[in-house]
Amino acid sequence: MLILPPFHASMPTKKSIHSLKPVFFLAILASFCCIPQKAQSQTIPKPPHYRGLCTTPNNSIWISGTQSKILRGHYNAKSEFHIDTLITPHSNKDYRDIWALNDQIAVAMSVSDSAVVIKTTDGGKTWKTVYHNETPGIFLDAIEIDPNTGVGMILGDPLSKDQQSPKYFKALLTTDYGNNWINIPDAEWSIPLDTLESFYAASGTSLSIITSSSNPKTNSHSITVGFAGGGHSPQFHLVQIKFRPNNPKKPWQFNPLPNQPLHFKGGQAWGCYGHTTFRTNKGIAIGGNYTQPNFRGDSTGQIAAYTSNILGKWHPCKTPPHGYRSGICVSAPINKDSLFNAFFKNKNNLCHAFFEAHNTQPAQYFFQTHHQKNLSIAICTGTSGTDISFDEGRNWLPLSKEKGFNACAFDCQNLILAGNQGKIKSYNLFEIANAFQLLNPVNPTR
């Protein structure tokens, strides 16, 4: 168990902003043995890469990655943040995504090489294998479960039964919080749009739940999901899936909705690496190409998009992130005055970078363009850096040039980043603001 320094303030709540020191975890474990008269070569294990990241309403943080590593973060009574390294039942798995209901219940998914799904109900002390598939070529990308209904889905890359059969997206359904997983039958909605279309497990955010419902009395369940990945022309898919096992003649019903272009650059390794939905009907998508981490978009395609209607059209962002991004998250609404004061200090202050992106100064944008009391911030991260948006993904400004992160999530107002080489980092709102000001200087009116 890794015990981190205590926070400056009390345990985070949804109504307060807290001071949380940035923390890094670089776990390099090696054992050395001295043997007289004979030297032995030692191999130092490499740190795991983390891509799965989930936060829960009770402030627990779950992180998963290579080497079968799963971590659980929690706060104790003294507001100290602890990280538990958990023991999992399978060795050398790459757990690319993890979903959690609280600090006790979590479900983790490995990508390939005998894909497994495991679940814990006791905070990671014990795990049960709830799904196992050794089909050659299987590759799972993302897991999502609705915490209110227990209905969820796992999405995987296109897979065929044999070399002569057509390929379909691999998809699994759960109706009981991941205790059991059912193969969703191949159907028209799960046919790839082109030979390159697949999904990316870079941060476990290729899939999002729009709505879901479950009726135990009638044993009927429904889920509407959105998903996106790569391909020659990356698109956002939408489908409603209904499952009624008590109806033997027609247990499954699929209602695909029109696909929507994302305006992303397409081709090998190009496309959408992650997206998020928020406030019911809004969405942000990010991506690019991990082999070209500094590409920001051109006439051939973009790397970020947004929508104000998750069932409708997507629009390319106006000011793109500063390169390939795989993780995306949106904060809960923050008091607008607190947000402005943290980032810009004074209504008379100017910010050239903000003006270049928004064509207006911060004070005018916050207090004349927007009249609501609360605003959210969006964060996207990738192996070449991290960016921030104040306008729901339309414009992005640099937040950090630190490399190596894959995933991000908000825990109340705290930002959690996880990435390669065992890297994990936390920022509170004021630390996010300080990092922002280093790359986007704020100056008083002259």
CORNOR-V722136 format. One record per pair of residues at least 4 apart in sequence whose C-alpha atoms are under 7 Angstrom apart, sorted by the first residue. I is the first residue (numbers start at 0). J is the second residue. Records with the same first field share a line. If there is no record, write none. Layout:
# CORNOR-V722136
I: J / J
This chain:
# CORNOR-V722136
0: 82 / 83 / 84
1: 81 / 82 / 83
2: 80 / 81 / 82
3: 79 / 80 / 81
4: 79
5: 78 / 79 / 80
6: 18 / 19 / 20 / 78 / 79
7: 18 / 19
8: 17 / 18
9: 78
10: 78
11: 15 / 17 / 411
12: 411
13: 411
16: 412 / 428
17: 427
18: 427
19: 426 / 427
20: 426
21: 424 / 425 / 426
22: 423 / 424 / 425
23: 422 / 423 / 424
24: 421 / 422 / 423
25: 46 / 420 / 421 / 422
26: 46 / 421
27: 44 / 45 / 46
28: 43 / 44
29: 43 / 44
34: 38
46: 420 / 421
47: 64 / 65 / 66 / 419 / 420 / 421
48: 64 / 65 / 418 / 419 / 420 / 421
49: 62 / 63 / 64 / 65 / 417 / 418 / 419 / 421
50: 63 / 64 / 95 / 96 / 201 / 202 / 203 / 405 / 406 / 417 / 418
51: 62 / 63 / 64 / 94 / 95 / 96 / 97 / 202 / 203
52: 61 / 62 / 63 / 96 / 97 / 406 / 407 / 408
53: 60 / 61 / 62 / 97 / 98 / 99 / 408
54: 58 / 59 / 60 / 61 / 408 / 410
55: 59 / 60 / 99 / 100 / 101
56: 101
57: 101
58: 73 / 410
59: 72 / 73 / 101 / 102
60: 71 / 72 / 73
61: 70 / 71 / 72
62: 69 / 70 / 71 / 97
63: 68 / 69 / 70 / 94 / 95 / 96 / 97
64: 68 / 69 / 93 / 94 / 95
65: 91 / 92 / 93 / 94
66: 90 / 91 / 92 / 93
67: 87 / 89 / 90 / 91 / 92 / 93 / 94
69: 84 / 85
70: 82 / 83 / 84 / 85
71: 82 / 83 / 84
72: 80 / 81 / 82 / 83
73: 80 / 81 / 82
74: 78 / 79 / 80 / 81
75: 79 / 80
85: 123 / 124
87: 126
88: 126
92: 109
93: 109 / 110
94: 107 / 108 / 109 / 110
95: 108 / 109 / 110 / 200 / 202 / 203
96: 107 / 108 / 141 / 142 / 202 / 203
97: 106 / 107 / 108 / 142
98: 105 / 106 / 107 / 142 / 143
99: 104 / 105 / 106
100: 104 / 105 / 146
102: 122
103: 120 / 121 / 122
104: 119 / 120 / 121 / 122
105: 118 / 119 / 120
106: 116 / 117 / 118 / 119 / 177
107: 116 / 117 / 118
108: 115 / 116 / 117
109: 114 / 115 / 116 / 139
110: 114 / 138 / 139 / 140
111: 137 / 138 / 139
112: 133
113: 131 / 132 / 133
114: 131 / 132 / 133
115: 128 / 130 / 131 / 132
116: 128 / 129 / 130 / 131
117: 126 / 127 / 128 / 129
118: 126 / 127 / 128 / 129
119: 123 / 125 / 126 / 127
121: 125
129: 178 / 179
130: 180
136: 158
137: 158
138: 155 / 156
139: 154 / 155 / 156
140: 154 / 155 / 198 / 199 / 200 / 203
141: 153 / 154 / 200 / 203 / 204 / 205 / 206
142: 152 / 153 / 154 / 203
143: 151 / 152 / 153 / 206 / 207 / 208
144: 149 / 150 / 151 / 152 / 176
145: 149 / 150 / 151
148: 211 / 212 / 213
149: 174 / 175 / 176
150: 173 / 174 / 175 / 176 / 211 / 222
151: 172 / 173 / 174
152: 170 / 171 / 172 / 173
153: 170 / 171 / 172
154: 169 / 170 / 171
155: 168 / 169 / 170
156: 168 / 169 / 197 / 198
157: 166 / 167 / 168 / 169 / 191 / 197
158: 166 / 167 / 168 / 169
159: 164 / 165 / 166 / 167
160: 164
166: 190
167: 185 / 189 / 190 / 191
168: 189 / 190 / 191
170: 182 / 183
171: 180 / 181 / 182 / 183
172: 180 / 181 / 182 / 183
173: 177 / 179 / 180 / 181
175: 179
185: 189
188: 255
191: 196
192: 196
193: 230 / 231
195: 229 / 230 / 231 / 267
196: 228 / 229 / 230
197: 228 / 229 / 230
198: 205 / 227 / 228 / 229
199: 205 / 228 / 272
201: 272 / 325 / 405
202: 273 / 325 / 326 / 405 / 406
204: 273 / 274
205: 226 / 227 / 228 / 272 / 273 / 274
206: 225 / 226
207: 224 / 225 / 226 / 275 / 276
208: 223 / 224 / 225
209: 223 / 224 / 225
210: 222 / 223
211: 221 / 222 / 223
212: 220 / 221 / 222
213: 219 / 220 / 221
214: 218 / 219 / 220
215: 219
218: 243 / 244 / 245
219: 242 / 243
220: 241 / 242 / 243
221: 240 / 241 / 242
222: 239 / 240 / 241
223: 238 / 239 / 240
224: 237 / 238 / 239
225: 235 / 236 / 237 / 238
226: 235 / 236 / 237
227: 234 / 235 / 236 / 271
228: 233 / 270 / 271 / 272
229: 233 / 265 / 268 / 269 / 270 / 271
230: 265 / 266 / 270
231: 265 / 266
232: 265
233: 260 / 261 / 263 / 265 / 270 / 271
234: 258 / 259 / 260 / 261
235: 258 / 259 / 260 / 261
236: 258 / 259
237: 255 / 256 / 257 / 258
238: 253 / 254 / 255 / 256
239: 253 / 254 / 255
240: 252 / 253 / 254
241: 251 / 252 / 253
242: 250 / 251 / 252
243: 250 / 251
244: 250
245: 250
246: 250
259: 312 / 313
260: 313
261: 304 / 313 / 314
262: 300 / 301 / 315
263: 270 / 300 / 301 / 302
264: 269 / 270 / 299 / 300 / 301 / 302
265: 269 / 270
268: 288
269: 287 / 288
270: 286 / 287 / 288
271: 284 / 285 / 286 / 287
272: 285 / 286 / 325
273: 284 / 285 / 286 / 325 / 326 / 327
274: 283 / 284 / 285 / 327
275: 282 / 283 / 284 / 327 / 328
276: 280 / 281 / 282 / 283
277: 281 / 282
280: 307 / 308 / 309
281: 306 / 307 / 308 / 309
282: 305 / 306 / 307 / 309
283: 304 / 305 / 306 / 392
284: 303 / 304 / 305
285: 302 / 303 / 304 / 324 / 325
286: 302 / 303 / 323 / 324 / 325
287: 302 / 323 / 324
288: 292 / 323
289: 323
292: 322 / 323 / 383
293: 321 / 322 / 323
294: 322 / 323
295: 301 / 302 / 319 / 320 / 321 / 322
296: 300 / 301 / 302
297: 301
301: 315
302: 319
303: 315 / 316 / 319
304: 313 / 314 / 315 / 316 / 392
305: 313 / 314 / 315 / 316 / 392 / 393
306: 312 / 313 / 314
308: 312
316: 392 / 393 / 394
317: 393 / 394
318: 356 / 393 / 394 / 395
319: 394 / 395
320: 386 / 395 / 396
321: 397
322: 383
323: 381 / 383
324: 379 / 380 / 381
325: 380 / 381 / 405 / 406
326: 379 / 380 / 381 / 405 / 406 / 407
327: 378 / 379 / 380 / 407
328: 377 / 378 / 379 / 407 / 408 / 409
329: 375 / 376 / 377 / 378
330: 375 / 376 / 377 / 409 / 412
331: 375 / 411
332: 373 / 374 / 375
333: 338 / 373 / 374 / 375
334: 338 / 372 / 373 / 374
335: 339 / 372 / 373 / 374
336: 340
337: 341
338: 342
339: 343 / 344
340: 344 / 345
341: 429 / 432
342: 432
343: 348 / 441
346: 362
347: 443 / 444
348: 441 / 442 / 443 / 444
349: 360 / 441 / 442 / 443 / 444
350: 354 / 360 / 439 / 440 / 441 / 442
351: 355
352: 356 / 439
353: 357 / 360 / 361
354: 358 / 359 / 360
356: 394
359: 363 / 364
360: 364
361: 365
362: 366
363: 367 / 368
364: 368 / 369
365: 369
366: 370
375: 389
376: 387 / 388 / 389 / 391
377: 387 / 388 / 389 / 391 / 392
378: 386 / 387 / 388
379: 385 / 386 / 387
380: 384 / 385 / 386 / 404 / 405 / 406 / 407
381: 385 / 403 / 404 / 405
382: 402 / 403 / 404 / 405
383: 400 / 401 / 402 / 403
384: 399 / 400 / 401 / 402
385: 397 / 398 / 399 / 400
386: 395 / 396 / 397 / 398 / 399
387: 395 / 396 / 397 / 398
388: 392 / 394 / 395 / 396
390: 394
397: 438
398: 434 / 435 / 438
399: 434
403: 418 / 419
404: 416 / 417 / 418 / 419
405: 417 / 418
406: 416 / 417 / 418
407: 415 / 416 / 417
408: 414 / 415 / 416
409: 413 / 414 / 415
410: 414
412: 427 / 428
413: 425 / 426 / 427 / 428
414: 425 / 426 / 427
415: 424 / 425 / 426
416: 423 / 424 / 425
417: 422 / 423 / 424
418: 422 / 423
426: 430 / 431
427: 431
428: 432
429: 433
430: 434
431: 435
432: 436
433: 437
435: 439
436: 440 / 441
